[in-house]
Every structure is written in structure tokens, then in C-alpha cells.
Amino acid sequence: MSTASVFKWRHFLPEIILLNVRWYCRYALSYRNLEEMMAERGVNVDHSTLNRWVLKYAPELDKRIRPHLKPTNDSWRTDETYIKIKGVWKYLYRAVNSEGNTVDFMLSAKRDDKAAARFFRKVLKGQRTQSPRVITVVQMRPTQSLWRFSKGMRRSPKTPN
């Protein structure tokens, strides 16, 4: 899809649209913050228009930029905890690399082997991830049986005491 056809019939320049979508996705800015920032630069755009731009162009931007991002390193730590979201307790599965960057995460209503296996399948098939050399499992009772699932791994997991 060419750039011209993606932005056809838009009232703003593609550079303005992409700048706003990028700022919204990269920084913790609200649509109203972006609206105010654009007004300071002489561009009058409504926050609802910014919302439509993000919904339309963020997935396309993600798809095009993902191959150029730096891949994760090969040492991961996975952990599991529970958090309250809108009054309901959910389990948060998370994989973090050795530099402290989140590789991936998943929310689940249940804490069982199926949820943990689903998380590992999701994180291992990620586009930016390479197969980890070491996975350290922290506080994940269900994932102890997951190593049957991950038979392709060459080394066994390190389990903290």
C-alpha cells in the first residue's frame, strides 16, 4: 500500500498525522495534550480526530516498524502475580529480559497450566523475540509442568530457591 493511498482524503498532511500518532504511542500523552501541543504550533485539530488517527494508523505503523526494532536478548526472567483491574483479580504473566525491558505480558482470569502455556506460546512466537538461552522462572507454580511443553529448549530452567 503506497503512502499516498493510505492518507488519501485526509485534511491534514501525512507528516502531521504520523507525528501525532507516534507521539501518542511513544509518550504518555493524552489526546487533549496533543490537541494543545498542535494548537501551540498553529495546527487546529480536535482530540476526537486524534483518536481516529491513532485507531487507524497505529496498527499500520506498528506493522511497518516492527521488523526494524532491536531484537530482545537471550536471557529472560518470567514471573507471575495477581493484580486488581476494575475490581476483578487477574493474573499477570510477564517476561523480562536481562536489561529489565518487558519482552511480553499477558493477563489471565485463571492461574493454571493452560494459561501459563498460552503465555509461553505467545511470548516465544513474538516477532521481536529470539529463542532464549536461559529462562529463569520466578513464583510460577503452573509453569513447572510447562517444561514438558517446551521440550525444544536445550537447557533446563533455573528455579530460584
KAJOFEN-V723006 format. One line per field, one symbol per residue. phi: phi as a letter, one per 40 degrees, with the letter a starting at -180 (. if undefined). burial: # if it has 24 or more other C-alpha atoms within 12 Angstrom, else .. A space follows every 10 residues. Layout:
phi->???
burial->???
//
This chain:
phi->.cccccbcgc cbcdcccccc ccccccbcbc ccccdccccc cgbcbccccc ccccccbccc cccccdcccc cccbbbbbaa abbcbfgbcb cbcabbcccg cccaaacbcb bacccccccc ccccccccbb cccbbccbfb dccccccccc ccccbcccbc c
burial->.......... .....##### #####..... #..##.#... ....#.#..# #.##..##.. #......... .##.###### #......... #######... ..######.. #...###### ..##...##. ##.#####.# .###.##... ......#... .
//
